[in-house]
Amino acid sequence: MKNLFLSMLFLLSFLFVLANLGDAAIPCPTVDAEAAACVGFATGKEPKPSAACCSGLQQLAQTVKTVDDKKAICRCLKAGAKSLGIQDRFLSKIPQACNIKVGFPVSINTNCETIH
């Protein structure tokens, strides 16, 4: 009886872990790959976002399923922005230039935890 209980407990724990893996937020390497083409514009080195930038961000936007996905993307972008010298005055123009609705202000100062 004890072995049956332990087996059931293990099985339920395993199923819980599997179920939560499907709901995992978008990982930073995915965000970085999709947004990489935007660095030239966001640092002021290119006059407008490239087609590859807009395409990558549109693909990223299509992967968003939950608020946690939005928060994860925001955190990843903020972490990368610091190390790449992203300028807020260019970064904030990307959604409009690429015709992407993000639902929150795009800025290096955005508090990702307040996104809903």
N, C-alpha and C positions, 0 to 999 in steps of 0.2 A: 504494500500500500504506500509506503514511504517513497519507494522508487517511482511509482506511478505519479505521485504528487510532484516529485522533483522533475520528472520528465515533462509533465504538463507545465510547470512553472518555467522551465527552460524554453519550451516551445512558445509559450505566450510572450516571454521576453524577446525571443528571436523575432517573432512576428511584429512586435512593437517596434523594434529597431528597423526592420525592413520597411515598415509603413512610414516611419519618419525619414528614412533616406529619400523617399520619393518626394518629400516636401522640403528637402534641403534648399536653402537659398542659393542663388547663382554664385558660383565661386569666382574669386578675383582673377584667376588666370583667364577665364572666359571673358570677363569684363575688359581686362587689359587688352586681349587680342582684338575685340570688337572696336575698342576705342583708340587703338594705337595710331590709326591714320589721322586722328584729330589733333595730335600733338603739335604739328606744324602751325595750324591756325591758332590753337589755344595758347601757344607761346608767342604769338605775334610774328612768326616767321613766314606765314603764308597769308595772302590777302583775303581768302575765304575758305570755308571748310571744303575739303576735297569730296568728290563723289564717293570715294572709298570710306571716308569718315562718315558721311551721312548714311551710306549703306550699312556699315557696321553698327551704327547706333540704332538704325531702324530694325536690324536683326535682333539686337539686344532688347529693344523695346518689345518685340514680339514674344520674347521668352518670359517676360514679367507676368506672373500669375497671381502673386500675393503682395501685400504690403511689405512683408519680410524680404521679398525679392527686390523691391524698390530701395529699401533700407540698405541691403547688402551691396547693391550697385553703387549707391551713394557713398558708402564707406570705402569701397574699393577705389572709386574715382578720386575721393579726397586724399586717400593715402598716396596714390600715384601722383596727384597734382603737386604735392609738396616737393617731391623729389625731382620733378621734371621742369619746374619753373613756370607752371601754368599761370597765366594772368587772368584774373577775374573778368576784366572788361571784355576779353575775347571769349572766355568760357561761357559766359551768360548769353552770348549771341548764337551759340550753336543750335539749340533747339529750334529757334525760329528760322535760322538759315537752312536747316535740314528738314523743316516742316514736321517736327516731332513734338507731340504733346507729352510732357513728363508729369505734370500735375503738382509740381513743387518748384520753388526758385532754384535755378542752377547757379551755384556759387561755391567758391572754395570755403565760404563761411556758413553754408547751410548746415543746420543741425540735423543730421540724418535720422536721429531718433524721434523727431517730431513729424516725420513724413507719415501721412495716412492715406 
